[in-house]
Amino acid sequence: MTDTTHDQRADATLDCSGLLCPLPVYKASLALRQLSPGQVLHLVTTDPGALEDVPAMARQTGDTLLGVERTETNQLFWIEKGPHR
């Protein structure tokens, strides 16, 4: 996976800072269900495991991981809800 600095619009933001696996992925999944296909969720996590878990979730659900950015303390994800979710 390649990190990208992403200047992406988001229709919703979910801050999962301080939560450990599996909570960031679980909460992101619930948040994505509330969005319409094509809308974007901006997910903020502090759990380094999310760098593997979030892309895996997106692959499994048919959502699109638009970008990932790592900072010293956070992992930021932009996930577009897929058409079949």
PEWOZI-V637999 format. One record per residue. N is the residue number from 1. RES is the residue in one letter. SS is DSSP state (alpha for helix, beta for strand, coil for the rest). BURIAL is b if it has 16 or more other ideal C-beta (glycine too) atoms within 10 Angstrom, else e. D_CENTER is the distance of its C-alpha to the mean C-alpha in whole Angstrom. Layout:
N | RES | SS | BURIAL | D_CENTER
N | RES | SS | BURIAL | D_CENTER
//
This chain:
1 | M | coil | e | 14
2 | T | coil | e | 15
3 | D | coil | e | 13
4 | T | coil | e | 13
5 | T | coil | e | 14
6 | H | coil | e | 13
7 | D | coil | e | 14
8 | Q | coil | b | 12
9 | R | coil | e | 13
10 | A | coil | b | 11
11 | D | coil | e | 12
12 | A | beta | e | 11
13 | T | beta | e | 9
14 | L | beta | b | 8
15 | D | beta | e | 10
16 | C | beta | b | 10
17 | S | coil | e | 12
18 | G | coil | e | 15
19 | L | coil | b | 14
20 | L | coil | e | 14
21 | C | coil | e | 13
22 | P | coil | e | 13
23 | L | alpha | e | 12
24 | P | alpha | b | 8
25 | V | alpha | b | 8
26 | Y | alpha | e | 11
27 | K | alpha | b | 10
28 | A | alpha | b | 6
29 | S | alpha | b | 9
30 | L | alpha | e | 11
31 | A | alpha | b | 10
32 | L | alpha | b | 9
33 | R | alpha | e | 13
34 | Q | coil | e | 14
35 | L | coil | b | 13
36 | S | coil | e | 15
37 | P | coil | e | 15
38 | G | coil | e | 14
39 | Q | coil | e | 12
40 | V | beta | b | 9
41 | L | beta | b | 6
42 | H | beta | b | 6
43 | L | beta | b | 4
44 | V | beta | b | 7
45 | T | beta | b | 9
46 | T | coil | b | 12
47 | D | coil | b | 12
48 | P | coil | e | 13
49 | G | coil | e | 12
50 | A | alpha | b | 9
51 | L | alpha | e | 9
52 | E | alpha | e | 11
53 | D | alpha | b | 9
54 | V | alpha | b | 6
55 | P | alpha | e | 8
56 | A | alpha | e | 10
57 | M | alpha | b | 9
58 | A | alpha | b | 8
59 | R | alpha | e | 12
60 | Q | alpha | e | 13
61 | T | alpha | b | 12
62 | G | coil | e | 13
63 | D | coil | b | 10
64 | T | beta | e | 9
65 | L | beta | b | 7
66 | L | beta | b | 9
67 | G | beta | b | 9
68 | V | beta | b | 8
69 | E | beta | b | 11
70 | R | beta | e | 12
71 | T | coil | e | 15
72 | E | coil | e | 18
73 | T | coil | e | 16
74 | N | coil | b | 12
75 | Q | beta | b | 9
76 | L | beta | b | 7
77 | F | beta | b | 4
78 | W | beta | b | 5
79 | I | beta | b | 5
80 | E | beta | b | 9
81 | K | coil | b | 10
82 | G | coil | e | 13
83 | P | coil | e | 16
84 | H | coil | e | 17
85 | R | coil | e | 15
//
